[in-house]
């Protein structure tokens, strides 16, 4: 059940909003007729979200928002009858998540409000869970992901994050179940296949084989392709190291990169126009060269490596995957890597 605080000085509007939002049985609306009344309620009760009119007596909606934002990041929607671009900009700049207009077809306006409420509450809980995941409080993070799923059971993202939390506490079967549920919701979500492949690769390897064999270097613009390649490699039981997935919580990012390259056997460099300009890709390539690692330059675009990259790649044979079906080429590349490592 989503609990919201609705603030409006018009009783008729309050009644209509309450009736509409509560008819689905998933939202409970608590009414406040002024910002002062709302602030009192916030001191004594907890809510998942605030919806406020702009034109309120004494303290208007923007002023109320500013007060709330002094010590809370609770989702906040301005829901007003009079649209004004200046007020809308001020609302967003002061931390409102949405600025919605009551005008037009009331069914459309209220349905839009309902959808925004559900989305914001679910994202807020999921975000809180992710913060705990980063801090290493995995069990509490799972509680937040469960709460997010209660608010919106059709969003696969809390399931993906919950799967990683289960993995961190050693519950492999639960992690795989979360991945499978996420794929039922959206079978085309690449991140889910990526995580599932990682979990299976870790679980299928013997204790002495659990160190990663391949380090994948890529620029952020090519993240989706990098994740896809990682997924295909791990389906071949070739454990990969890829950022940010394998950065441990509360660690120093550069140190993790250096150690990961030291431990791997092969460094795959994804080459593209963006990678040519990436300082991070260059740093990782330099580290791989210094460590005398086998480097596999993979061109995902029909480009020539920049001079600063080509200096370190001149002795290595390039592999092109941009000609034809990219996904099929990445899959074939993963099979070649397995052969090379045997």
Helices and strands as residue ranges (DSSP letters): E 2-7, H 11-22, E 27-32, H 35-44, E 49-52, H 61-69, E 75-80, H 85-93, E 98-101, H 106-135, H 138-151, H 157-168, H 172-185, H 190-204, G 207-209, E 214-217, G 220-222, H 223-235, E 240-241, H 253-263, E 266-271, H 273-276, H 279-290, E 294-299, H 307-313, E 319-320, H 326-341
